[in-house]
Amino acid sequence: MQVLVRDNNVEQALRVLKKKMQREGLFREMKQRSAYEKPSEKRAREAAEAVRRARKQARKKAQNEGLLPKPKRKPPRARQQPAAAAPSTTNPAA
């Protein structure tokens, strides 16, 4: 996984990295691995995940066939413009 740091803005790069790790499910996996999971609990969790995936797939299929309304999209967030350079107080004609 790679994140580029632009204009020495490390905070923004960390936010991007955290979001990527969240999408990949890294935090969930780290939390799972922090403690032992009994085989019966593992089977139950994997079965629940399979049910969740099947429901999501069925919902998407129904939406594509027009049986369910598609979710409303959020309006795109406006990007922040960099701060304008402060006008110089010195006299340029001097």
Residue pairs with C-beta under 8 A, 6 or more apart in sequence:
1 17
1 20
1 21
1 24
3 13
3 16
3 17
3 20
4 13
5 13
6 12
6 13
21 27
37 45
59 68
62 68
63 69
63 70
63 71
